[in-house]
Amino acid sequence: MEILRIDGLTFTYPTRDTPAIADVNLRINRGEFVVLCGPSGCGKTTLLRHIKPSIVPHGKKTGVILLEGTPFDELPARDAAVKIGFVSQSAENQIVTDKVWHELAFGLESLGLPSEAIRLRVAEMASFFGIHTWFHKNVEELSGGQKQILVLASIMAMQPDVLVLDEPTAQLDPIAAGELLSTIAGIHRNLGVTVIMTEHRLEEAYPMASRAVVMDGGRVIADGEPRKVGLQLRDKKRGMFLAMPAPMRVWGGVEEFGINGAKDADCPITVQEGAAWLAEKVKATHGCLSTAPTHFIPNSKFRTPNSTALVLRDIWFRYEKNLPDVLKGTSFTAHYGEITAVLGGNGTGKTTALSVAAGIYKPQRGKVIADKKVYMLSQNPQALFIGKTVGEDINEMKGTPEEMLRVISLCKLDRLLDCHPYDLSGGEQQRAALAKLLLAKPEVLLLDEPTKGLDAEYKQIFAGILRELANAGAAIVLVSHDIEFCAEYADRCALFFDGAIIAHSDTRSFFGGNYFYTTNANRMARNVLPHAVTVNDIIRALGGDTR
């Protein structure tokens, strides 16, 4: 039964000549779980905002959206508020009260529900989402994952028929992200709510969906059962295939176009399916595989072997005198010519350590030693923007015409130069901020969640930029929740926990020894190819082509 219908939707922002979304037509049935995916700037978020009447962006629109047969223009405000729930990627921007229990009740109070009904719904949501153990806490005490759960629970207390989520795991570590996605899957499975969700991290989200919709250039280019859609992207050589789950990419690299009698229906999509398929594949070869460790051969060209660029020595830091320590004896060394990735859960102190290393904060104890000027790209790229257009911001860096043209091309900003930086998508803002940093020619570069909002295809370009900088001698340190990116492109990795770095090693050793902080490729292969960390490792071991 159809619950949502989109007919001929086209939308153009006021400052743009090209539509953000063009002639979108979708029929979404009650109870479906739809994953909406596509490259940065393809129109995903714009489309989702049109599904929630209260946050439809300003601009020129044609077409119609109907909820249960009623056009949005005729939908009562109360129905629009109650029947369609919306979760953004930033919980901070959606939380409006200071206490957990009040946040759960706030929407219901706004609807004017009786106190008894509010208490019942709040208790029900607190129990369902496991919030009862932190029910009376201040919101500011919560972790990033808890805040996102709170936002989700507050919306579900309104009992919506449609739940719309815009990259809900964007700011979460892998474990918290997995827990949130499991909760969303539980809502869909146990409550029958229609779910429409955008995600860049598709490893866990994609297998949960009953339907996948792929956008590019503002248009829908694929729509259907997730496995079939993924294989369509492979067959058409679309860059979005790089974002598909690891088991599917391994299968696509080994069994491409039905070689060896493989059928599309056999394509694994979950780690469990991938592990079973891989075990059979290894058995069929009678163990004649390239199972030896394929050690990383860094592309780095050190100016001086192992020369030190940045040192944090026994750093202790707290934000205020009476608050607990955030950094507890943190020690860390970055070297020229290396890309070092720092991983760890939300709230462990990673961002604080970067800020101390960049000189933004001064530690109470310990010492920061930097060989050169330190540049930092924070989680909020908007902090770097000062112009009214992207072009003004780029010009502010005063590079040569040749340098500016090259950076604009590398960061794919050609069509965005006349746009206000705040009007860009999250991924486009990341690229614009990166362009400014590249023009500064940094020799010591710190990056906080630099792949947030970037699509899989641009991540390869971004990795090439980082490698080029490292080969030229720069020291690069990135804090990231993007395990797949770190495993593929970092030279060394470190784990941050409880205010300090507790482990660090070369990337292959780091991920090969972990259970949770590792790649899906490693989980899939660990019983038969224990040294495989990336998708390409498995494909090469099976004799596939990784070009």
LUMBAVO-975768 format. One line per 10 residues: number of its first residue (from 1); their letters; for each residue x, y, z of C-alpha. Coordinates in pm, whole numbers, plus 32768, in hexadecimal, padded with zeros to 4 digits. Example, Ala and Ser with C-alpha at 12.3 -4.5 7.8 and 13.67 -1.06 7.14 Angstrom:
1 = AS = 84CE 7E3E 830C ~ 8557 7F96 82CA;
//
This chain:
1 = MEILRIDGLT = 8000 8000 8000 ~ 8092 814F 7F94 ~ 80DD 8242 80B0 ~ 81B4 8347 8001 ~ 81AC 83B7 7E99 ~ 8295 84AC 7DE9 ~ 822E 851D 7C8C ~ 8311 85E9 7BA8 ~ 83C5 869C 7CC5 ~ 84BE 87A0 7C49;
11 = FTYPTRDTPA = 8563 889E 7D2D ~ 8661 89B4 7CF3 ~ 8708 8A7F 7E06 ~ 86F0 8BFC 7DE0 ~ 885F 8C30 7D84 ~ 887E 8B05 7C9A ~ 8839 8ADA 7B28 ~ 8835 895F 7B34 ~ 8723 88A6 7BF4 ~ 8792 87F6 7D32;
21 = IADVNLRINR = 8691 86E7 7CE5 ~ 85F3 86B1 7B91 ~ 84B5 85F1 7B34 ~ 84BF 8502 7C5C ~ 83A7 8401 7C5E ~ 838C 8308 7D7C ~ 827F 8227 7E0D ~ 82CB 81B3 7F6F ~ 81F3 80A6 800B ~ 8195 808D 8178;
31 = GEFVVLCGPS = 8296 7FC8 823C ~ 83B5 7FE6 8144 ~ 851A 802C 81B2 ~ 85B3 810B 80A7 ~ 8724 8166 809F ~ 875F 829C 7FCA ~ 88C8 82BA 7F55 ~ 899D 8373 7E5B ~ 8AD4 844F 7E3F ~ 8AFE 8593 7F03;
41 = GCGKTTLLRH = 8A22 86AA 7E7E ~ 893E 85BF 7DB9 ~ 8802 8645 7E60 ~ 87C3 8541 7F72 ~ 879C 8634 8093 ~ 86D1 8726 7FBF ~ 85E0 860C 7F69 ~ 85C0 859F 80D4 ~ 8576 8702 8146 ~ 8455 870D 8051;
51 = IKPSIVPHGK = 83C0 85DE 8101 ~ 83A4 86A2 8249 ~ 82C2 87D0 8204 ~ 8349 88AA 831F ~ 84AE 88A7 8299 ~ 8477 88BF 8120 ~ 858D 89A4 809B ~ 8546 8AF2 7FF5 ~ 8557 8AF3 7E7A ~ 8497 8AA7 7D3B;
61 = KTGVILLEGT = 83D1 8963 7D47 ~ 82F3 88A5 7C56 ~ 8250 8752 7C88 ~ 8187 86C4 7DA7 ~ 81BA 85E7 7EDB ~ 8098 8528 7F75 ~ 807A 847A 80C6 ~ 7F70 836A 80BB ~ 7ED8 8414 7F8D ~ 7ECE 8573 8022;
71 = PFDELPARDA = 7FAE 867B 7F7E ~ 809D 871E 8074 ~ 8002 8872 8026 ~ 7EB9 87F1 80B2 ~ 7F4A 872E 81D6 ~ 7EE3 87B5 832E ~ 800D 883C 83F1 ~ 7FD1 8747 850D ~ 7FD7 861C 8420 ~ 8117 869A 8380;
81 = AVKIGFVSQS = 81B9 86B9 84D7 ~ 8144 856A 855E ~ 813D 847D 8435 ~ 8297 84D1 83A9 ~ 83C4 84C7 8492 ~ 8514 8558 8428 ~ 866D 8510 84BA ~ 8791 85E2 843E ~ 8903 8588 844A ~ 893C 867E 8568;
91 = AENQIVTDKV = 888B 8625 86AD ~ 8906 876B 8743 ~ 882C 882F 8650 ~ 86F0 876E 86AC ~ 8704 875F 8828 ~ 8644 8881 88C3 ~ 863E 883C 8A3C ~ 8743 8803 8B49 ~ 86C2 86BC 8BE3 ~ 8698 8567 8B41;
101 = WHELAFGLES = 853B 852C 8BCE ~ 84C6 8685 8B5D ~ 854B 8650 89FD ~ 847E 8510 89E5 ~ 8346 85CB 8A56 ~ 837A 8713 899C ~ 82D8 86B5 8850 ~ 81AE 8616 88FF ~ 8180 874C 89D7 ~ 8185 8821 889B;
111 = LGLPSEAIRL = 8067 874F 8813 ~ 7F9E 878F 894E ~ 7F7B 8623 89B5 ~ 7EF6 85D9 8B15 ~ 7FFE 85AA 8C23 ~ 7FA2 843D 8C58 ~ 7FCE 83EE 8AE6 ~ 811D 84A6 8AE1 ~ 819F 83E3 8C0E ~ 8137 8299 8B71;
121 = RVAEMASFFG = 81DC 82E3 8A20 ~ 831A 8369 8AC3 ~ 8339 8233 8B9D ~ 82FB 8153 8A70 ~ 8407 8201 899D ~ 8502 8209 8ABA ~ 84DA 8091 8AE8 ~ 84DF 803B 8974 ~ 861A 8107 8931 ~ 86CF 80AB 8A75;
131 = IHTWFHKNVE = 86C8 8214 8AED ~ 8648 81C3 8C4C ~ 87AB 81AD 8CD7 ~ 87F7 8317 8C72 ~ 8692 839D 8C80 ~ 86DF 84B4 8D7B ~ 882E 8525 8CEC ~ 887C 8679 8C5B ~ 888D 866B 8ADF ~ 89EC 8701 8AE3;
141 = ELSGGQKQIL = 8A68 85CB 8B9E ~ 8A06 84E0 8A84 ~ 8AEC 8449 8980 ~ 8AB3 848A 880F ~ 8A0D 8337 87E5 ~ 8926 8371 890F ~ 88BD 84C4 8887 ~ 8861 842D 8738 ~ 879B 8318 87E8 ~ 86E9 8423 88B4;
151 = VLASIMAMQP = 8687 84E5 877C ~ 8607 83A5 86DB ~ 8543 8342 8813 ~ 84AA 849E 8831 ~ 842C 8488 86CC ~ 83AB 8325 86F4 ~ 82E5 8396 8826 ~ 820F 8458 872C ~ 81BE 8307 8687 ~ 820E 836A 851E;
161 = DVLVLDEPTA = 81AA 8297 83F3 ~ 82E0 8301 832D ~ 843B 8328 83C3 ~ 8531 83F5 82F1 ~ 86A2 83EF 8351 ~ 87B4 84C3 82B1 ~ 8905 8418 82EE ~ 88B7 83D1 845E ~ 8A0A 8329 849E ~ 8AE1 843B 8400;
171 = QLDPIAAGEL = 8B74 84AF 854B ~ 8B84 835F 85FE ~ 8C9D 8268 8634 ~ 8C74 810E 8594 ~ 8BEF 8065 86CE ~ 8AF3 8179 871F ~ 8A8E 8185 85AE ~ 8A4F 8010 85AC ~ 8978 802B 86E5 ~ 88AC 8147 8650;
181 = LSTIAGIHRN = 8875 808C 8509 ~ 880B 7F55 85CB ~ 8710 802B 8687 ~ 8687 80B6 8540 ~ 866B 7F55 84B5 ~ 85AD 7EF2 85F2 ~ 84BB 8013 85C3 ~ 8478 7FA5 845F ~ 845A 7E35 84B5 ~ 8392 7E4E 85F9;
191 = LGVTVIMTEH = 82BC 7F82 85BD ~ 8285 7F70 8446 ~ 82EE 80DA 8414 ~ 8349 8143 82B1 ~ 84B9 81A9 82B3 ~ 8566 8288 81B2 ~ 86D6 82BE 81FF ~ 8806 8355 8155 ~ 895E 82CA 81B0 ~ 8AC0 82E4 812B;
201 = RLEEAYPMAS = 8B31 81C3 8207 ~ 8A71 80AC 815F ~ 8B28 7F7D 81EB ~ 8A1E 7F46 82FA ~ 88FD 8019 8277 ~ 88E1 7F84 811B ~ 8898 7E1A 8182 ~ 8787 7E96 8270 ~ 86BD 7F34 8157 ~ 85A4 7E97 8091;
211 = RAVVMDGGRV = 85DE 7F91 7F79 ~ 86FA 806B 7EFA ~ 86D1 81B2 7E3A ~ 8809 824B 7D9D ~ 881F 83B7 7D32 ~ 891C 846F 7C5C ~ 890A 85D1 7BD3 ~ 87B9 8608 7C7B ~ 8715 84DF 7BCF ~ 86BF 837B 7C32;
221 = IADGEPRKVG = 87A3 8291 7B6C ~ 8750 8145 7C14 ~ 8632 80C2 7CE8 ~ 85E7 7F64 7D62 ~ 8652 7E43 7E3F ~ 87A6 7E9C 7ED8 ~ 8868 7D75 7E4C ~ 87EC 7DB4 7CEB ~ 882A 7F2A 7D03 ~ 898F 7EF2 7D79;
231 = LQLRDKKRGM = 89D7 7E0A 7C56 ~ 893B 7F02 7B61 ~ 8A33 8005 7BDF ~ 8B4F 7F0E 7BA8 ~ 8ADE 7EB1 7A49 ~ 8AB9 8020 79E7 ~ 8C0D 806A 7A87 ~ 8B75 8176 7B66 ~ 8C58 8208 7C73 ~ 8B4C 81C5 7D78;
241 = FLAMPAPMRV = 8BA2 8052 7D68 ~ 8CD6 80AD 7E37 ~ 8BE8 80FC 7F58 ~ 8B3D 7FA9 7F51 ~ 8B7A 7EB1 806F ~ 8CCC 7E00 806D ~ 8C41 7CA2 8020 ~ 8B94 7D28 7EEA ~ 8CCE 7DDD 7E72 ~ 8DA5 7CA7 7EA9;
251 = WGGVEEFGIN = 8CAC 7BD1 7DE9 ~ 8C9C 7CD6 7CD5 ~ 8E17 7CD7 7CB7 ~ 8E34 7B5D 7CA5 ~ 8CF6 7AEC 7BF2 ~ 8CD3 7C16 7B0A ~ 8BBE 7BF4 7A06 ~ 8B6C 7A8C 7A58 ~ 8CC6 79F6 7A22 ~ 8CE8 788D 7AA0;
261 = GAKDADCPIT = 8B71 785B 7A99 ~ 8B26 794E 7BB4 ~ 89C3 79D0 7BC9 ~ 895D 7B27 7C44 ~ 887D 7A82 7D47 ~ 89B7 79E9 7DE3 ~ 8A50 7B3F 7E28 ~ 8A87 7B66 7FA1 ~ 8A16 7CA7 8045 ~ 8A55 7C6B 81B9;
271 = VQEGAAWLAE = 8B97 7C06 826C ~ 8AF6 7AB9 82C6 ~ 8A9C 7A72 815B ~ 8BF3 7AE9 80EA ~ 8CAA 7A07 81E0 ~ 8BE3 78D6 816D ~ 8C1E 7925 7FFD ~ 8D92 7961 8037 ~ 8DBA 781A 80F6 ~ 8D20 775F 7FD1;
281 = KVKATHGCLS = 8DFD 781D 7EDE ~ 8F38 77C4 7FA1 ~ 8EC8 7658 7FBC ~ 8E93 764A 7E43 ~ 8FFB 76B7 7E05 ~ 907E 75A4 7EEE ~ 9136 76B0 7FB2 ~ 9205 7724 7E88 ~ 91E5 7894 7EE0 ~ 92CE 79B5 7F1D;
291 = TAPTHFIPNS = 92A7 799E 8098 ~ 93F1 7A3C 80FA ~ 93E2 7B92 81A0 ~ 93E8 7CA4 8098 ~ 94A1 7DA1 816E ~ 9465 7F11 8135 ~ 9578 7FB3 806B ~ 9552 8125 80C7 ~ 9567 821B 7FAA ~ 960F 8310 8095;
301 = KFRTPNSTAL = 9750 83BC 8030 ~ 97E7 8439 8174 ~ 98BD 8571 8163 ~ 997B 84D7 8286 ~ 9932 836E 82EC ~ 9830 8375 8406 ~ 9861 84EB 8439 ~ 9779 8571 8544 ~ 9677 8678 84EB ~ 959B 868D 8621;
311 = VLRDIWFRYE = 95B4 8609 8784 ~ 94B4 8606 889C ~ 956A 85AC 89DD ~ 94A3 8545 8B12 ~ 9385 8638 8ACF ~ 927F 8676 8BDD ~ 9158 8757 8B91 ~ 9008 87B5 8C20 ~ 8F19 88C0 8BA3 ~ 8ED4 895A 8CF8;
321 = KNLPDVLKGT = 8F77 8942 8E4C ~ 8E60 8879 8EED ~ 8E1C 8795 8DC4 ~ 8EC0 863F 8D96 ~ 8FF5 8614 8CC0 ~ 8FB1 85D4 8B4E ~ 911A 8585 8AF3 ~ 91D4 84AA 8BEB ~ 9343 8494 8B9A ~ 9315 8489 8A21;
331 = SFTAHYGEIT = 9456 844B 8961 ~ 946C 843D 87E7 ~ 9569 846E 86D0 ~ 9524 84C2 8563 ~ 962C 849F 8455 ~ 9666 8551 830E ~ 95FC 8486 81E1 ~ 94FC 83B9 82A2 ~ 9381 83B1 82B2 ~ 931D 8355 8415;
341 = AVLGGNGTGK = 91B5 8305 8471 ~ 9130 8325 85D5 ~ 8FF5 825F 8624 ~ 8F1F 8237 875A ~ 8DC4 8268 87E8 ~ 8D03 83AC 880C ~ 8D71 8475 893B ~ 8EC2 83C9 896D ~ 8F8A 850A 8931 ~ 8FF9 84EE 87C5;
351 = TTALSVAAGI = 8F7B 8645 8754 ~ 9001 86E8 8893 ~ 9158 8652 884F ~ 9158 86E0 86ED ~ 90F3 8837 8772 ~ 920E 8830 8870 ~ 9303 87C3 8760 ~ 928F 88E6 8685 ~ 92C1 89E0 87A0 ~ 914D 8A2D 87C4;
361 = YKPQRGKVIA = 9158 89B8 8930 ~ 927B 89C7 8A23 ~ 92B2 888E 8AF7 ~ 92C5 88A3 8C73 ~ 93EC 87B1 8C6A ~ 94CB 8720 8B5D ~ 9568 87B0 8A27 ~ 9513 87D8 88B5 ~ 9642 87E7 87CC ~ 95FC 8845 8663;
371 = DKKVYMLSQN = 9711 8858 8560 ~ 9643 8931 8472 ~ 9501 89FA 8477 ~ 93DA 8916 84BC ~ 929B 8932 83E9 ~ 9151 8897 8452 ~ 9006 884D 83A7 ~ 8EFF 8827 84B7 ~ 8DBE 875A 84AC ~ 8D06 889B 8456;
381 = PQALFIGKTV = 8D8D 8912 8305 ~ 8CB5 8A4C 831E ~ 8DB3 8AD3 8417 ~ 8E9F 8B16 82F1 ~ 8DA9 8BD7 821B ~ 8DB1 8D54 821E ~ 8D3A 8DB1 80BF ~ 8BDF 8DD4 8029 ~ 8C39 8CD8 7F1C ~ 8D1E 8BAB 7EFB;
391 = GEDINEMKGT = 8DE8 8C70 7DFC ~ 8E25 8D8B 7EF5 ~ 8E9D 8C90 7FF7 ~ 8F8D 8BF0 7EFF ~ 9014 8D43 7E8E ~ 9053 8DA2 7FF8 ~ 9170 8CA3 8000 ~ 9233 8D6A 7EF5 ~ 92C1 8C43 7E37 ~ 9346 8C63 7CD5;
401 = PEEMLRVISL = 9241 8C42 7BBF ~ 92CF 8AEE 7B63 ~ 92C1 8A71 7CCB ~ 915E 8AEC 7CF9 ~ 90E3 8A4C 7BB7 ~ 9182 8901 7C17 ~ 90ED 8903 7D76 ~ 8F94 8965 7CF2 ~ 8FA3 8840 7C02 ~ 9029 874B 7D07;
411 = CKLDRLLDCH = 8F17 87A7 7DFD ~ 8E07 87AB 7CF0 ~ 8D9D 8911 7D36 ~ 8D7F 8989 7BCC ~ 8C02 89A8 7BD9 ~ 8BF3 8A24 7D40 ~ 8CCA 8B5F 7D33 ~ 8BA0 8C4D 7D2C ~ 8AE7 8B9A 7E46 ~ 8AE4 8C09 7FB1;
421 = PYDLSGGEQQ = 8BB0 8B0B 807A ~ 8A8F 8AD5 816C ~ 89AB 8A6D 804B ~ 8A88 8944 7FF3 ~ 8A4A 87DE 805B ~ 8B20 874E 8173 ~ 8C0A 86A1 8080 ~ 8C2A 87D7 7FA7 ~ 8C84 88A7 80DA ~ 8D92 87AA 8133;
431 = RAALAKLLLA = 8E28 87CC 7FD6 ~ 8E1C 8949 7FE1 ~ 8ECB 8953 8134 ~ 8FCD 8859 80B9 ~ 9017 893A 7F8E ~ 906C 8A5C 8076 ~ 9159 8982 8140 ~ 9205 88FB 800A ~ 924F 8A5D 7F95 ~ 92FB 8A9B 80E4;
441 = KPEVLLLDEP = 93F7 8986 8086 ~ 93F6 88E2 81DF ~ 951D 8811 8252 ~ 946F 879D 8391 ~ 92FC 8761 8355 ~ 91F7 86F1 8453 ~ 90A1 867E 83D5 ~ 8F72 863A 84B2 ~ 8E76 8550 8408 ~ 8EE3 85C1 82AB;
451 = TKGLDAEYKQ = 8E18 84BA 81ED ~ 8CCF 8518 8294 ~ 8BD6 855C 817E ~ 8CC0 84EC 8067 ~ 8C42 83E6 7F73 ~ 8D0C 82AA 7F2D ~ 8D88 831F 7DDA ~ 8E0E 846C 7E5E ~ 8EB2 83BA 7F84 ~ 8F9F 831C 7E89;
461 = IFAGILRELA = 8FF8 8475 7E02 ~ 9020 84F8 7F65 ~ 9104 83D5 7FBC ~ 91D7 842B 7E8B ~ 91F4 8594 7F02 ~ 9268 8521 805A ~ 9361 842E 7FC3 ~ 93ED 853C 7EE0 ~ 941C 8621 800E ~ 94C5 850A 80D2;
471 = NAGAAIVLVS = 95A7 84B2 7FAE ~ 960E 8620 7FA2 ~ 9674 8600 810F ~ 9544 8676 81D3 ~ 94DB 85D6 831C ~ 9366 8587 831F ~ 9299 8520 844E ~ 9129 84D8 8424 ~ 9028 8485 852D ~ 8F1A 83B0 8490;
481 = HDIEFCAEYA = 8DF9 82C1 84C7 ~ 8E21 824D 835E ~ 8EC9 80FF 839B ~ 8EC1 8091 822E ~ 8F72 81D1 81BD ~ 907C 81B7 82CC ~ 90C0 804A 827E ~ 90EB 8092 810D ~ 91BD 81CE 8118 ~ 9267 820C 8269;
491 = DRCALFFDGA = 93D1 81A6 82A9 ~ 93A3 8187 8422 ~ 9276 8178 850A ~ 9244 81C2 867A ~ 9123 817E 876B ~ 90B4 828E 885B ~ 9007 8221 899C ~ 8FBC 82D1 8AE5 ~ 908C 8404 8A98 ~ 91C5 835D 8A11;
501 = IIAHSDTRSF = 924F 8293 88F0 ~ 925B 812A 8964 ~ 92D1 807C 8824 ~ 937A 80D7 86DE ~ 941B 8012 85C5 ~ 942E 7FF1 844D ~ 92D3 7FE6 83B3 ~ 92C8 7E75 8357 ~ 9334 7E03 84B1 ~ 9241 7EF6 8555;
511 = FGGNYFYTTN = 9107 7E83 849F ~ 916C 7D16 8486 ~ 916D 7CF9 8600 ~ 9024 7DA7 864D ~ 8EC6 7D19 8674 ~ 8DE5 7E4D 8666 ~ 8ED3 7F5A 85E6 ~ 8F19 7EAA 84A1 ~ 8E8E 7E98 8340 ~ 8D6E 7DC5 82C3;
521 = ANRMARNVLP = 8E63 7D2A 81CC ~ 8F37 7CB0 82F1 ~ 8E05 7C2B 83A9 ~ 8D98 7B77 826D ~ 8EED 7ADB 822A ~ 8F8D 7AA8 837E ~ 8F4F 792F 838E ~ 8FDE 78E1 8235 ~ 90B7 7A0E 81D9 ~ 9123 7A98 832D;
531 = HAVTVNDIIR = 9211 7B99 8298 ~ 9109 7C3B 81B7 ~ 909C 7D92 8232 ~ 900C 7E3B 80FD ~ 8F23 7DD2 7FE5 ~ 9049 7DDB 7EF2 ~ 9110 7CEF 7FD1 ~ 9002 7BE4 7FAA ~ 8FD2 7C20 7E36 ~ 9149 7C01 7DF7;
541 = ALGGDTR = 915F 7AC3 7EC7 ~ 9049 7A2C 7DF1 ~ 90F5 7A91 7CAE ~ 900B 7BB2 7C5B ~ 905E 7CFE 7BB9 ~ 9080 7E2B 7CA4 ~ 90D4 7F30 7B9B;
//
